[in-house]
Amino acid sequence: MAFTTLNPASGELVEEYPSWEEEELESALAQTAAATEGWQATAMTDRGRLMHRTAELLRSRSDQLAAIITLEMGKLLKEAKAEVEKCAWVCDYYADQAPAFLADEVIESDAGRSLVAYQPLGTVLAVMPWNFPFWQVFRFAAPTLMAGNTGLLKHASNVPQCALAIEAIFHDAGFPEGVFRTLMISAAQVEGVIRDRRIHAVTLTGSEPAGRKVAATAGEVLKPSVLELGGSDPFIVLEDADLDLAIGQAITSRYLNCGQSCIAAKRFIVVDAIADEFVARFSGAVEGLMAGDPSDGATSLAPMARADLRDELHKQVEESAAQGAVIVTGGYPLKRDGAYYAATILDKVEPGQRAYGEELFGPVAIVIRARDEADAIRIANDSDFGLGGSIWTQNNARGEALARQVQSGCVFVNGMVKSDPRLPFGGIKNSGYGRELSLMGIREFVNAKTIWIR
């Protein structure tokens, strides 16, 4: 197997990197194992200094790193730059907050002194996807390294230059050799790495099938895991919504990153009273999106990351239409080089259609019509996924009350779902388990050790 840089905007093969043999993998595992004890003993202030330096390098190299993201997975260049800046933010955030998050917690008991000490586990393996090739990595790496763990990255096979650039950033920031390594290994080699005694925990962001395999292996060898899997986020529009705000945010939430985001709005659940108006205005805005070179600032619709992903998305759209969904706009691959798909809206999506129950990972929005708010909540929860969701109403109290009824890891009222270093992030049901970011994220892979003193 080779790691391949294939430009999604042109279909051009740019570079290939051979995957490692077992000897190279063993060398990397040994290097990280040798670095782990010393890194755990490194003072938090020194870890923080290096993490702040990492943030500085991300910002100073933003143009170069964003260009790599755009080349390898097709993200609009302006979105790629924003992704790099967000990585710098999470580095600064944990450099500043980790000392308080991991400080000893004194608890009153029958002891003369009792406390909880938060201590690193060892080495954390991260299996990461291509859709946010920097952010997904840094949101794991910043808290992991600040907690005193070492990190190993198995990145997606279509973003090898991103994977190598991330390792180089940590190296250039001054982290000791082996504290963070990129493993150029195949998916088939991941199970063996999880089972290796030098690995102490694993985190995965990716597909549901991949998550099940990783969870099963980690469970078998009794190692903690965090999974962030697929999503089919509801975007619930009530009759009192500010439609100008809702439609503007709907465009961004669905078509950002060409719709290739776990927390993109995917199911637009609109009450009947305003459904016709919403669909008409939404489709008009969608038809204004312009496909083109993702490096061009005028482009508003990027290519999908791979042609096979585009073809599978088209199959989902065609079969849903055959099952009764109505194609309002789009619904076809664009006739140009690269993995482009027309920005699409499917209306009148109902149970039994592929689009109703499956995640559509690309620039396709589905509209499901609801009788009223109670029916909208029922539809929102009629899903195997539970990552995020949003509610649109001009009554904030109503929005909060309904948000508590939605079965998901987060709900935003009058705002698009997004990840923020200050807030816990993760899902329930088939969207995974565990939390990243915030206080909860850094404590996922530490030993909460009780110390009792007479």
N, C-alpha and C positions, 0 to 999 in steps of 0.2 A: 504494500500500500504506500502511496505517496501523498504528501500534503501538497495541495495545488492552489496556486493563485490564478483564478480564472475570472477575468473582468466581466461582471454581469452586464455592464452597459454595452459591451461589444461582442462578448463571447470569446474574446482572445485569451489564449493561454499565455500567462505572463511568466510564471516560474513554477518549478516543482522541487520539492524537498523530500528526500527519502525518509521513511519512518525508521526509527532506531531498531537495531538488533538488541538482543537481550544484554549483551555486554555493555552497551551504552546506557541502557536503562539501569542496570545494576550500579554503574559508576555514579549516576546521578542520585540514586537512592542512598548510596553509601555516603556521598558528599553531604547530602541534606541531613542524614542521621548524625554524622559527625559534627554538624553545625548546631544541632538542636540544643544540646545542653548549654553551650556557651551563649546562645541567643536567649534562652530562658533566664540566664543569670545577668543579662544586660539590663542596666537600669532603665526604668520607664522613661526618664528624661532623655536618655540617649536614643531610645527607640523613637521617641517623639521628634527629636531633632532630625533623624534620618527620614521620617515620614513627611515632615515639613519640606525637606529637601526634595523628596519625590514629587510633592505638589509643585514646587518651583520648576522642576524639569518638565513636568507635564505642560505647564503653561508656556514655558519658553520654547518647547518643541511642538506646540499645538498645531501649527500649519503642516508640519511634516507628518505627524501622527494621524491627523484627520485625513490627509491624502491617502495614507495606507488603508484606513478604514473604507474610504470611498472606493478605492481600487479593488479591494478584496470582496466586499459584500454589497457595494452599490449604494450605500447611504448618501443622501444629499450632503454635499460638503459642509454646508452651514450647520446641518444637524450633527455631522461628525465632530465639528469644532465644539459644539455645545456638549457633546458626550465627553470629550477630553476635559473640558472645564469642570464638568460634574465629577469626574474622577479626582481632579485636584481638590475639589471641595470635600469629598469624603476622606481624602488623606489628611487634610487640615483638621477636619472635624474630629477624627479619632485621635490624632496627635494631641489635640487639646482636651478631649473628653475622657480618654481611656484612664488616666490616673484616678479620676473620681468614680468612673464606672467599675473599676476593679479594686478600689480601696477596701481594706478589711471592714467587715460589717459587724459591729459589736451587738450582741443580742443578750438580753437579760435571761438568766436561767438559774438553776441551783448551784452553778459554779461560782468560784471567786471571779473568774473572767471566762467568758465564752464568746466566740466569734466565728464568722465565716470568712475564709481566705479564698480568693479566686485565683487559681493557679493554672498555667497552661497545660494542655494535654500532651503536646508533642508535635507531630507533623499532620497537617490537614491536606488531603487531596481534593482538588477542585476540578470537576468535569464541567466545562463551560461551553455555551453555544456561540453561534456566529452573529446573532442579530444585533447585539450591543457588545461587540468584541472587546472593548476596553471596560465599559461600565460594569458588566457582569463580573469581570475579574477583580476590579478594584473594590467593589462593594464586599467581596469576600476577603480580599488580601489585606486591606487596611485594618479592619478589626482583628483579623487572625494574627497578623504580625505584631500589632500593638499589644496583643494579649500575651505575647511571648512564644507563640507557636511558630513553626516554620511552615512554608507553603509550597505545594507542588501543583502545577497547572497542566491538565490535559485539555487542550483547546480543540475546537472544531477543526476538521481537516481542511476546510476551505479558507481559513484565516491564519495561515502559518506566519506571515510577516507581522501580523498583530501580536501573535503569541511571542515571537522572538523580540519584538520591540518592547513589550512589557517587561520581560526578563532583563533587557538591557537597561531600562529605566531604573529598576531597583539596584542593579549592579552599579550604575553610574552615580546613584544617590549615595552610595557608600555602604549599603547593607553587606554584611560579611558573606563570603562565598558559601553557597549552598542554602542560605536562608530562604531564598525564593528561586525555584527552578521551573522552567518549562520543559515538559516531557513530550518529545516528538514521537508519540506512540500511537498505535492503532486502537480502535475501540475494543478489539478483541483482547488487548493486553491490559485493559483497565481492571478486570476482575482479579487478575494476579496481583496487581499493585494494591488493591483494597485488602487482599488477604495477607499481604506482607506485614510482618510484625513491626516494621518500622513506621507503618502508617497507623495513626491513632483515631482518625475521623475522616469523613468524606462529605462533601457538599456537591450537589448537582443542580444546574439549571438546564432544563431541556424538555424533551418529550416525555409523555406519560410512560411509554414502553421502556425507555432508557431509565427513567426513575424507578420503575418497578424492579429492574435488574440490579441496579445499584443498591436499592434498599434491601433486596433479598440477600445480596452478598454481604453487605455491612451487618445485617441482622444475624446472619449465620456466624460471623466472627465477632459478634458483640461489640461493634464499633458504632458510635453515634453518627447520625447522618441528618442532613437538612436537604429538603427537596423543594425546588420551585419549578413547577411544571406548567402545563398549558393553562389557558384561561379562555372563557367566553363571556367576557364582562358585559353585564346589562347596563344600558344607558336609558334610564327610565324618564320619559318626558310626560309630565302631568299637564292638565288643561290650563293651569295658571303659570306655566313656565314662561320665562323671558325667551322667546324664540330666537331673537337676534343673538343673544348670548349662547343659547343651547346649540344652534346650528353652527355658529363660528367655532365653538369648542368641539362639536361633533366632527367637523372636517379635520381638525388637528388630531383629535384622539383616534380617529379611525385610519387616517392616511399618513400620519407620521411614520417614518421608517418604512414607507410603502405598506403599511398595515402589518408589518412583521414584528409584532410586539405581544408578549403575553398579556399585558395590561391595556392593550388597545380596546376601545369600545368596539364590541363586535355585534351585540344584539341590541338594536334600537327598539325598545318597547315603548310604544306611543299610545296614549289613550285615544279612543275613537273620536272624541270631540274635536281633536286638532290633528288627527293623523293625516288627512288629505293635505292640509296646509303644510305640515311639517315635511312630508315627502316631496311636495312640489318645490319648496324652497331649498331643501337639502339637495335634491337632484340638480337644481340649477347651480348651486355652489360646486357640487362635485364635477359637473361638466366643465367648469372653469379651470380644473387642474391641468397642468401642462407637463406631459412627459418629455424627457430630454436628457441631455448629458448631466449627470448628478454633480459635476464640478461647476456647472453653469448656475449662477445665482438666480436666473430667471426660471429655472426648472422647479416645478412643484410636485411632480410625481416621478419618483426614482424607479429603476428597475428592481425586480425581485432578485434575491440573492443567487438563485440558480434556476436554470431552465426546467429542471425536473420538478421543482417546487411550484413553478408557474403552471406546468401541465397538470399537476394533481389538483391545484386550485380550480383550474378550468373545468376539470371533470366534476368537482363538487358543485360548481355553478350549473353546469349543463344538466346534471342529474336532478338537482333541486328544482330547476325550471320544468323539467319533464314531470316532476312530481306535483307541480301546481304553483310554485313560486313565480312571481312576476318580475321579469328583468326590466327595471325602470330605465337604467342607463348602463352602458358598458356591457360586460359579459363575454369578453373575447380577448385573446392575446393580440397585442399591437403588432402590426406588420412593419417591423424594423429590427435591426440587429439588437441582440441582447435579450434579456429575460423580462421584457415589459408586458404588463397586463393592464388593460383599461380599468380606470377607477369605476367601480360597479356598485349598484344598489339593487338588492333583491327585496321586493315588497311582498306582503301577504304570505310570509313564511309561517308554516304551521307544523305541528307534530307529524312525524312520518317522513318529512323531507330531510335530506342530508344536512342542509344548512341549519336546521332547527337544533340538532343535537351535537353536531361536530364543530370543532374549532376551525374557522376559516382564516388561515395564516397568510394574509395578503390583502390587497386593496379592494376588499369586498365588504360592504355593509349590508346587514340584513335587518328588515323592519318587521316586527311582530306587533300586531294591533291588539290592544287590551280594552276591555269594556270600561274599566275604572281603575282606581289605584289599588284596590284589593286584588283585582285580576292581574295587574302589572306585577305586584309582588309575587303572586303565585307563579307567573311565567318566569320571573327572574330566578326563582328558586328551583324551577323545573330544569335543572342542569346538573350534570356530573361534576362540573367545575365550580370553584369558589375562590377566585383570586381577588378580583376587585369589582367595583360597580359604582355607578353615579346616579344621582337623582336630581331632577331639574324642576324646581318649583320656586315661586317667589315668597313662599312661607317657610322660613328656615326651621321653625318649630315642627312643622309638618314633615319637612325633609329629614330632620334628625330622627323623628319618631319612626319613619319608614326605613331609614338607614339601619336602625337596630333590628329590623325584620329581615333584611337581606342576608343570605347565607354566604358570606365571603370574608376574606381576610381584611378588607378595607372597603369603605364606602365614602365617596366624596359627594357633598351636596353643593350643586351649582359650580362644580369644578371638575376638570378631567382627572382621571386617576393617574398618579405619578408616584415615583419613589423619591424619598427624601431622607438623607442621612439621619435626620432628627426623629423620624417616625419608624416604628416597626413595619416590616414588609414581609408578606408571605401569604399562603393560601390554606384552604381547607378542602375537604373532599378530594377529588382527583387532581386538584391543583397543587397538592403536596402538603408538607408539614414543616414545622420549625419557622424561625423568623430570622431575617437579616436586618441589618441597620439598627440604629438607636442602641439603647442599653441592652435590649434583648438579643440583638445580633452579636455583640461581642461576648455575651455570656453563653452562647450556644456551645462553644468549644473550649470551655474551661472547666476545671474541677472545682466545684463549690465545696470546699473542704471545711467541715466543722472542727473547731479546736476548742476543747473544754479543759479548764485548768482549775484545780481545787482551790 
